[in-house]
C-alpha cells in the first residue's frame, strides 16, 4: 500500500482476515496515546491516524485491547463499540492465526496456533 508521508496514517498488518473488524473499539494505542482507526479495515491491514504523534515510527507497537504506557483499551470498550454481548465474544472472533499472550498467575505464557 502506498501512503504519502504527510497523511499521518500508520498501517497495521492486521485486517478482517484476522478478525480485527470484529474486536476493535474504534481506537488503538500507539506510544501510550489513543489514536482512531481510519477508513475501512481491509482484508490484510488497518490504518490508524497518527498525526498527533510526531514521534511515531515504523515498528511501533499498536495495541487494540490492553495496556500500553499507562493507557488502556478494555475488552468492555470493544464489546460496547462492536455491540456484542460479552467480552468472551471478542476472544472467539479473533482468528486462530493470531498469537495470544495469556497473563496471570505466575507470569505470562504464549500460544501460537498452527497455520
C-alpha positions as a printed Julia matrix, in Angstrom:
115×3 Matrix{Float64}:
   0.0     0.0    0.0
   1.31    3.44  -0.88
   0.76    6.17   1.71
   2.04    9.73   1.45
   4.23   10.72   4.39
   2.21   13.88   5.05
  -1.04   11.96   5.57
  -0.15   10.92   9.11
  -1.51    7.39   8.93
   0.06    4.25  10.28
  -0.6     0.96   8.53
  -1.12   -2.03  10.81
  -0.71   -5.53   9.32
  -3.98   -6.86  10.77
  -7.31   -6.85   9.0
 -10.6    -8.59   8.51
  -8.85  -11.88   7.71
  -7.52  -11.78  11.3
 -10.86  -10.8   12.84
  -9.82   -7.22  13.65
 -13.07   -5.84  12.22
 -14.97   -7.67  15.0
 -12.78   -6.93  18.02
 -11.65   -3.29  17.96
 -13.01   -0.36  19.97
 -12.59    2.16  17.14
  -9.27    3.17  18.7
  -5.78    1.79  19.17
  -2.87    2.66  21.43
   0.38    3.86  19.89
   3.14    5.12  22.18
   0.63    5.21  25.03
  -1.78    7.5   23.19
  -5.26    6.68  21.89
  -5.48    7.06  18.13
  -8.55    6.46  15.98
  -8.81    3.81  13.31
  -9.43    5.47   9.95
 -11.28    4.29   6.89
 -12.39    0.72   6.4
 -10.48   -2.19   7.84
  -9.23   -4.1    4.81
  -8.57   -7.79   4.38
  -4.93   -7.63   5.49
  -4.42   -4.2    7.06
  -5.95   -1.34   9.01
  -4.96    2.32   9.27
  -4.62    4.49  12.35
  -4.44    8.27  12.47
  -1.06    9.2   13.99
  -1.0    12.9   13.09
  -0.94   13.81  16.81
   2.14   11.62  17.36
   5.1    13.37  15.78
   7.46   10.75  17.23
   5.59    7.7   15.85
   7.88    5.41  13.86
   7.83    2.26  11.79
   7.83   -0.73  14.12
   5.95    0.94  16.98
   3.7    -1.43  18.91
  -0.03   -1.0   18.25
  -2.48   -2.25  20.9
  -6.18   -2.76  20.15
  -7.17   -4.25  23.51
  -4.89   -3.96  26.51
  -2.41   -1.65  28.23
   0.43    0.44  26.9
   2.47    3.07  28.75
  -0.27    3.74  31.31
  -3.12    3.92  28.78
  -5.72    1.18  28.37
  -8.43   -0.01  25.99
 -10.59   -2.52  27.83
 -12.44   -5.51  26.39
 -15.62   -3.85  27.66
 -14.95   -0.82  25.42
 -14.57   -3.09  22.42
 -17.75   -5.0   23.3
 -19.65   -1.72  23.56
 -18.23   -0.45  20.27
 -18.97   -3.73  18.48
 -22.41   -4.19  20.01
 -21.5    -7.65  21.27
 -22.93   -9.15  24.42
 -19.87  -10.19  26.41
 -16.06   -9.79  26.35
 -15.66  -13.53  25.72
 -17.31  -12.96  22.33
 -14.2   -10.98  21.36
 -11.87  -13.89  22.03
 -13.92  -16.1   19.75
 -13.82  -13.52  16.94
 -10.0   -13.42  16.69
  -8.69  -15.86  14.1
  -6.55  -18.8   15.2
  -3.55  -17.44  13.29
  -3.12  -14.59  15.78
  -0.63  -15.1   18.6
  -2.18  -14.97  22.04
  -0.42  -13.97  25.23
  -2.03  -15.13  28.46
  -1.23  -13.18  31.61
  -1.9   -14.1   35.18
  -0.85  -16.43  37.92
   2.94  -16.71  37.97
   3.68  -14.89  34.71
   2.89  -14.9   31.04
   2.61  -17.77  28.62
   2.17  -17.67  24.87
   0.28  -19.83  22.46
   0.53  -19.81  18.71
  -1.94  -21.67  16.53
  -0.6   -23.96  13.83
  -1.01  -22.45  10.38
